Amino acid sequence: MKCEDINIRDPFVLVHNDMYYLYGTRGETAFYGEAYGFDVYKSKNLVDWEGPIEIFHRPDNFFSKKSYWAPEVYFINERFYMFATFADMKKGLGTVCLISDSPEGPFQMWSDGYVTPKKSRCLDGTLYYSKEQKPYMVYCHEWREIHDGTICAIPLSDDLKCCIGEPSVLFSASSAKPFVKKQFFRNYITDGPFLIRTDDEKLHLLWSTISKNGYVEALAHSDNDDIHGKWSVDQELLYDHDGGHGMIFKDLNGDYQLLLHYPNTFGKEHPKFMPLSYRNGKWEVL
């Protein structure tokens, strides 16, 4: 199958053993009805895909029945760790960690519940290792709870099972003026953070919000190129054509690719890959 045949949101690619593994939120259960799991698709060229292969299926007595969002899979110390967002039965929302011996699953719970702060509604957790190789969860504090959504970070234990310490706010959605657009009169949205460190040691934070052109991809940077610097949002958007919740990765040829879902329309979303150039600290979609 081709990318246009795959209905997922929040796509994420793991490059492992000369294979691309594509994960994401099942489009049909992203917002409506009960959710049951996650899938993976496989490809050797980012064009032709095999799948779906179910990698997680809701077990009996699982704490969540909806909002199975944004799975990201990382290969660490010979095992595969998935971070994904779930809503619990008490209206809580957060990111958990699951584990498997294979990128094709099955994945099982690894963390003791949420690794994001349990007293806040959090989503779209992404893993980041600092220059000192300390793990952090970078996530969104949901705009539905605080109106001006934020991107936050909290340190994780080395085994990735729980958060330790207190969260810090990197920046808020309203700081993305002039392009950020209010929703429902007073709300600003943060969504889908992802961090990548380039070969020049620059740290880049990709994130999504809503502008006059719909769902968009923006960038932010810290003044010390690490998590605890002073963060500011770039004034130029990376992508502004109603697509978002993306990531940046190097393909098997060593070239940068931007991956996001497009369009941001229920039932029509599919993964979209676009080559990127990176020169003198600046990204450009080719």
Secondary structure, 3 states (H helix, E strand, C coil): CCHHHCCEEEEEEEEECCEEEEEEEEHHHCCCCCCCEEEEEEECCCCCCEEEEEEEECCCCCCCCEEEEEEEEEEECCEEEEEEEEECCCCCEEEEEEEECCCCCCCEECCCCCCCCCCCCEEEEEEEECCCCCEEEEEEECHHHHCECEEEEEEECCCCCCECCCCEEEEEHHHHCCCECCECCCEECCEEEEEEECCCCCEEEEEEEEECCEEEEEEEEECCCCCCCCEEECCCCCECCCCEEEEEEECCCCCEEEEEEECCCCCCCEEEEEEEEEECCEEEEC
